[in-house]
Amino acid sequence: MGNLLQNKDLDGLTSNIYYRKLNQYKDICWTVNITSLQSQLNAQNDVKDISEGIWGAICHTTFMSRNSNECNERCDYLYYWSGTKFLTKLIDDEPFKQIIQILGNGLNKLENEHKCKCVFISDISIDLFKKMNIVFDYSKNFDSIKVALNDHNNTCNNIHHNYVNTAVETYKEVNSMCVSDTSKRYCQQFKKYFNGKDNSVLSTLACKTIKETVETDNSVNMPGTQDYGIEASGNPSEYSSSKIAMSILFPPFAILLLFFFLYKFTSLGPMIYRVLPKNNTIKRYLNYIRPDKEMEYQYDPEDINIDTSRVNVTYHQSRTIF
């Protein structure tokens, strides 16, 4: 359906693009002295293999100017990106808080005071961290989601409906928590994420679910042609010509093939041989395809030339049967 928001659109959301970029940074930590931070994280056996995959993004962050918009945005993304990675190995709040604290303190102790430094909220439960991650992504993706829904007549599939509904419901939950207590650090972050945005719109964003249908396209690759770069032509005349040619050639070929099997492998063969007219060409062909054990010598004066021909007579040794 042309007006239905497609699954691939989730990959194009602002937050998902940024997270992918963090995954792609190469490790250039040899230019920055972060040995102490690396040692502390590597000492945490539960997340040692995870920590090895975050150094590229961390070291790249240290080259950004301190207190710039770029630095502030990077710190927010780095916080949720690295925290989510650690959660693949951690299930308890206390170890998670400890890891986030080590990472945040380590970033603030890097030697270059004029470069980007991040302040991470470590006193936070895993459940609240996940909710804050959802509302942070919602703050970054809200504008693009709204535009996409408008472009698709406010329709979506089940995946997008669940995504939008989860974001809106989580936003309303955290918002209600922070209305009564604005002193919490995560509430200060929440307020920063949605500064200048209309709460009434943020809390009511929705889309109508419509069942997806499969569309066909003559320009797409047909199954089995992708590996060879062969495109479906979509030209019906080519298919029709091939079909006509097959309809003409196949029946005679099938008849000849049937005749061959009947003659060679059934008792019908000798009968056909005896009743055929004396056509030398046909007989020579039949003699060629018949097994030697079925051949019988038949005398025909017209076939014998004493000077040039040779007659083969099959000899069978007599046997006595008791």
Buried (B, 14 or more C-beta within 10 A) or exposed (E): BEEBBBEEBBEEBBBBEBBEEBEEBEBEBEEBEBEEBBEBBEEBEEBEEBBEEBBBBBBBBBEBEEEEEEBBEBBBBBBBBBBEBBBEBBEEBEBBBBBBBBBBBBBEEBEEEEBBBBEBBBEBEBEBBBBBBBBBBBBBBBEBBBEBBEEBBBBBBEBBBEBBBEBBEBBBEBBEBBEEEEEBEBBEBBEEBBEEEEEEEBEEBEBEBBEBEEEEEEEEBEEEEEEEEEEEEEEEEEEEEEEEEEEEEEEEEEEEEEEEEEBBEEEEBBEBBEEEEEEEEEBEEBEEEBEEEEBEEEEEEEEEEEEEEEEEEEEEEEEEEE
